[in-house]
Amino acid sequence: MSVSCGVECVLILGCMRWAWKRCTYVGSDDSATWPNATAGEFEPVPRICRLIFAVNEPDLRYPQFFCPRPGQSLNPDCRIKRVTYEQTQGRSPPYIIYIDHEHREIVLAIRGLNLVKESDYKLLLDNRIGMQMFDGGYVHHGLLNSAIWLLNEESETLKRLWLENGSEYRMVFAGHSLGSGVAALLTVIVVNHRDRLGGIPRSKVQCYAIAPARCMSLNLAVKYADVIQSIILQDDFLPRTATPLEDIFKSVFCLPCLLFLVCLRDTFIPEGRKLRDPRRLYAPGRMYHIVERKFCRCGRYPPEVRTAIPVDGRFEHIVLSCNATSDHALIWIEREAEKALG
C-alpha cells in the first residue's frame, strides 16, 4: 500500500513540475540571453511587411487590405509585376516584384498561406521527414519545388532589373508564413547559382522570412545566416512547431488542442535527442525576436528586438499563450516592428 502511495506521489509531483514549467514558460525566454538588434539592421522589416501586404492589392492606389500610414504608401509605378493564383496554377503562392529606388532594393515578396486555397495545402503536404536532401542538409520538398519554379519563372526579369539599375541595388526575397519558406529556399538556390541573376554577389542577396516556417535543417539554417533573417513576434507558434506543417494547418480549427499535445510531447524529449536528428527542420537564418510582453504582467510594453544565430534552443518550445496564433499575423508584426524602431 505504501509503495503504491509513493508511486502516486511521484506521478503527482512529476505532473505538477511539468505543469509549472509549461505554464511559466513565456515567449521572451527563448531570447533572454540574446543582445538587442540595432535600428539599422532591423530598419527594413516594417516596409518589407507592407510589400508582402501589397501582394493582395489589385491597385496600390486604392488599397483594400492594408491602409498604410502617412508617408508609408507604395509607389504603384514601382510594382513591376503582380502574379496571382490563376497565373501560378498552384506551383507557388502569389507574389509581386517591386523596385524600391529610395532604398535601392529589388524585392520579390510572397504572400502567406491562404486557408481557402487547396493549392497552398498541396505545397505543405508535399513533404515527409528526410524526403529532400539539398546542399548537404534537408529541406521541405514542396517548398523547394515551389522556389525552383519561381526562380525559373522570374530569373530573367530579376536579372534584367539588377543589371539595369546598377550593382549597388540589393536583391531581396521576402515572404510571410508559407511564403517565408519559399523565399528562404529561393535565397539558398540563388546564392548557389548567382549566375542566374547576372553574377550578383552574395553580399547583395538578402531574405526576410516573416513568421517563418521550419523549412531547413539546422546546418543549413546556420550556414545561410548571413543572407536570411527570420522575424518572429513574441509567442508565434509556427517557428516553434516541429510538427509537420501539413498537420498544423489541417488542424487549424482546433489548433490550441494540437499545440497543447505537441507541448506535452516535447516536454519529455531531451534537447540533445532533438538536435542529433539531422533531418529535423528549423526556422532559417539569423533570428530577430520581437518581445513586447513580460511574465505575469498585463498589456503590451514598448517592444525590443533581440537577435542571434542560435543553435541550442532555436525556438524549440511551444508557448502556451492566448497570443500564439495572433502573433503570427502579418499586421501585428508590421505594427510592432514599426514601434520597435520608433
C-alpha positions in Angstrom: 0.0 0.0 0.0 2.8 2.4 0.9 4.6 1.6 -2.3 1.5 2.5 -4.4 1.1 5.7 -2.5 4.7 6.6 -3.1 4.3 5.9 -6.9 1.2 8.1 -6.9 3.1 10.9 -5.1 5.9 10.7 -7.6 3.5 10.9 -10.5 1.6 13.8 -9.0 4.8 15.7 -8.3 6.0 15.0 -11.9 2.8 16.3 -13.3 2.9 19.4 -11.1 6.5 20.0 -12.2 5.6 19.7 -15.9 2.6 22.0 -15.4 4.7 24.6 -13.6 7.4 24.5 -16.3 4.9 24.8 -19.2 2.7 27.4 -17.6 5.6 29.7 -16.6 7.4 29.4 -19.9 6.9 32.6 -21.9 8.0 33.6 -25.4 10.6 36.0 -24.2 12.5 33.1 -22.5 13.7 31.9 -26.0 15.8 35.0 -26.5 16.5 36.0 -22.9 20.3 35.9 -23.3 20.5 37.5 -26.8 21.8 41.0 -27.4 19.5 43.7 -28.8 19.4 44.3 -32.5 20.5 47.7 -33.9 18.0 50.0 -35.5 20.0 49.9 -38.7 19.8 46.2 -39.2 16.1 46.0 -38.3 15.0 49.0 -40.3 13.8 47.2 -43.4 11.4 44.9 -41.6 8.2 47.1 -41.4 8.4 48.1 -45.1 9.1 44.5 -46.1 5.8 43.6 -44.3 4.0 46.3 -46.2 5.4 44.9 -49.5 4.0 41.5 -48.6 0.6 43.1 -47.9 0.8 44.6 -51.4 0.7 41.1 -53.0 -3.1 41.1 -52.2 -3.8 44.6 -53.6 -5.1 44.7 -57.2 -4.4 48.5 -57.3 -1.9 50.1 -54.9 -3.6 53.5 -55.4 -6.7 52.2 -53.6 -5.5 49.6 -51.0 -8.3 47.3 -49.8 -6.5 45.1 -47.3 -3.9 47.3 -45.6 -4.1 51.1 -45.2 -0.5 52.4 -44.8 0.1 55.3 -42.5 1.1 58.7 -43.9 4.4 58.6 -45.7 4.4 54.8 -46.0 2.4 54.4 -49.2 3.9 52.3 -52.0 4.5 53.7 -55.5 2.2 51.9 -57.9 4.6 52.6 -60.8 7.4 50.7 -59.0 5.4 47.4 -58.9 6.9 45.7 -61.9 4.7 42.6 -61.7 1.9 41.0 -59.7 1.3 37.3 -60.1 -2.0 35.7 -58.9 -3.1 32.2 -58.0 -4.5 31.8 -61.6 -1.1 32.5 -63.0 0.9 30.4 -60.7 -1.5 27.4 -61.2 -0.7 26.1 -57.7 3.0 26.0 -58.2 3.7 28.9 -55.9 1.8 31.4 -53.7 1.1 34.7 -55.3 3.9 37.3 -55.4 5.0 40.7 -56.6 8.2 42.1 -57.9 8.8 45.7 -56.7 11.7 48.0 -57.2 12.4 50.4 -54.4 14.6 53.1 -55.7 14.8 55.0 -52.4 16.3 52.1 -50.6 18.0 50.6 -53.7 16.3 47.2 -53.5 14.7 44.8 -55.9 12.1 42.9 -53.9 10.3 39.7 -54.7 7.6 39.4 -52.0 5.5 36.2 -51.5 2.2 36.1 -49.6 1.4 33.6 -46.8 -0.9 30.7 -46.5 -4.5 31.2 -47.9 -6.8 29.0 -45.8 -9.3 28.6 -48.6 -6.8 27.7 -51.4 -6.2 24.0 -52.0 -3.0 24.6 -53.8 -1.4 26.1 -50.7 -2.2 22.9 -48.8 -0.7 20.8 -51.6 2.6 22.6 -51.2 2.6 21.8 -47.5 1.6 18.2 -47.9 4.4 17.5 -50.4 6.9 16.5 -47.7 7.9 13.9 -45.2 10.8 13.9 -42.8 14.1 13.2 -44.6 12.4 13.3 -48.0 14.5 16.0 -49.6 18.3 16.5 -49.3 19.8 19.7 -50.6 23.3 21.3 -50.2 24.4 18.8 -47.5 21.2 19.2 -45.4 17.5 18.6 -45.5 14.7 21.0 -46.7 11.0 20.9 -47.2 10.3 19.2 -50.5 7.2 21.1 -51.6 8.6 24.5 -50.7 11.9 23.7 -52.5 10.0 22.8 -55.7 8.0 26.0 -55.4 11.2 28.0 -55.0 12.7 26.3 -58.1 9.7 27.0 -60.2 9.6 30.7 -59.1 13.3 31.2 -60.0 12.8 29.6 -63.4 9.8 32.0 -64.0 11.4 35.2 -62.8 15.2 34.8 -63.1 15.3 36.8 -66.4 13.2 39.6 -65.0 15.2 39.9 -61.8 18.5 39.7 -63.8 17.4 42.5 -66.1 16.3 44.7 -63.2 19.6 44.2 -61.4 21.7 44.9 -64.5 19.7 47.9 -65.5 19.7 49.6 -62.1 23.4 49.1 -61.1 25.3 46.9 -58.8 24.5 49.0 -55.7 21.0 47.5 -55.6 20.2 44.6 -53.3 18.1 41.6 -54.3 15.6 41.0 -51.6 13.4 37.9 -51.2 10.6 38.1 -48.6 7.6 36.1 -47.5 5.2 35.5 -44.7 4.3 32.1 -43.2 4.1 29.7 -46.1 5.7 32.3 -48.4 8.6 32.7 -45.9 9.7 29.1 -46.6 9.6 29.6 -50.3 11.5 32.8 -50.0 14.2 31.3 -47.8 14.8 28.3 -50.1 14.7 30.6 -53.1 17.5 32.6 -51.5 19.6 29.4 -50.9 19.2 28.5 -54.5 20.2 31.9 -55.8 23.2 32.1 -53.5 24.4 28.8 -55.0 23.6 29.8 -58.6 24.3 33.6 -58.7 24.9 33.4 -62.4 21.1 33.0 -62.9 20.9 36.7 -61.8 23.8 38.1 -63.7 26.5 37.1 -61.2 25.1 39.1 -58.3 27.4 39.0 -55.2 26.3 37.0 -52.2 26.5 40.2 -50.1 23.8 41.8 -52.3 21.3 38.9 -51.7 19.0 39.1 -48.6 15.9 37.3 -47.4 13.4 38.4 -44.8 11.3 35.4 -43.5 8.4 36.9 -41.6 6.8 34.5 -39.1 8.9 31.8 -40.7 8.0 28.2 -41.4 10.5 25.5 -40.4 11.9 24.6 -43.8 15.6 23.6 -43.5 17.9 21.5 -41.3 20.0 23.1 -38.6 23.3 23.1 -40.5 21.7 25.0 -43.4 19.8 27.4 -41.1 23.2 28.4 -39.6 25.1 28.3 -42.9 22.9 30.9 -44.5 22.5 33.2 -41.5 24.4 35.9 -43.3 21.7 36.2 -46.0 18.5 35.0 -44.3 16.8 36.9 -41.5 13.8 35.3 -39.6 11.5 37.8 -37.8 9.4 36.3 -35.0 6.8 38.1 -32.9 6.9 37.0 -29.2 4.8 33.8 -28.9 4.3 32.9 -32.6 3.5 29.2 -32.8 4.8 28.4 -36.3 8.6 28.8 -35.8 8.4 26.7 -32.7 6.4 23.8 -34.1 8.4 20.9 -35.5 5.2 19.1 -36.2 4.9 18.7 -40.0 3.3 21.9 -41.4 0.5 19.9 -43.1 -0.6 18.6 -39.7 -0.6 22.1 -38.3 -2.8 23.6 -40.9 -5.1 20.6 -41.2 -5.8 21.2 -37.5 -6.1 25.0 -37.7 -9.6 25.0 -36.3 -8.5 23.0 -33.2 -5.0 24.5 -33.1 -4.9 25.1 -29.3 -5.6 21.4 -28.7 -2.8 20.4 -31.1 -0.3 22.9 -29.6 -1.0 21.6 -26.1 -0.4 18.0 -27.2 2.8 19.0 -29.1 3.9 20.9 -26.0 3.2 17.8 -23.8 5.2 15.5 -26.1 8.2 17.8 -26.5 8.5 18.3 -22.7 9.6 14.7 -22.4 12.0 14.6 -25.4 15.6 15.5 -24.3 17.0 18.6 -26.1 20.1 16.6 -27.2 18.0 14.0 -28.9 16.2 16.6 -31.0 19.5 18.2 -32.0 21.0 14.9 -33.0 18.4 14.3 -35.7 19.9 15.8 -38.9 16.5 15.6 -40.7 14.7 17.9 -38.2 13.7 21.2 -39.8 14.2 24.6 -38.3 13.3 28.3 -38.9 16.1 29.6 -41.2 19.0 32.0 -40.7 19.6 34.7 -38.2 16.7 35.2 -35.7 15.1 38.5 -34.8 12.7 38.2 -31.9 10.3 41.0 -31.2 9.5 40.9 -27.4 6.6 43.0 -26.1 5.1 41.1 -23.2 6.6 40.1 -19.8 5.8 37.2 -17.4 2.9 38.0 -15.0 2.4 41.5 -16.4 -0.6 42.6 -18.3 -0.6 44.5 -21.6 2.0 45.3 -24.2 5.2 47.1 -23.5 7.4 49.1 -25.9 8.9 46.2 -28.0 12.5 45.4 -28.1 14.2 43.3 -30.8 16.8 40.7 -29.8 19.0 38.9 -32.3 21.3 35.9 -32.5 22.2 32.9 -34.6 21.2 30.2 -32.2 22.0 26.5 -32.3 20.8 25.2 -29.0 17.3 26.3 -28.2 16.3 27.6 -31.7 12.7 28.2 -30.7 12.2 24.6 -29.6 9.4 25.0 -27.1 5.7 25.7 -27.8 4.4 28.6 -25.6 1.0 28.1 -24.0 -0.3 31.5 -24.8 -3.5 33.1 -26.0 -1.3 35.1 -28.4 0.4 32.1 -30.0 -1.8 32.5 -33.2 -2.4 36.3 -33.2 1.4 36.8 -33.0 1.6 35.0 -36.4 -0.5 37.7 -38.1 1.4 39.9 -40.5 -0.5 43.0 -39.5 0.7 42.7 -35.8 4.3 42.0 -36.9 4.3 45.1 -39.0 2.9 47.3 -36.2 5.2 46.0 -33.5 8.3 46.2 -35.8 7.4 49.8 -36.5 7.0 50.6 -32.8 10.4 48.9 -32.1 12.0 51.4 -34.5 10.1 54.4 -33.2 
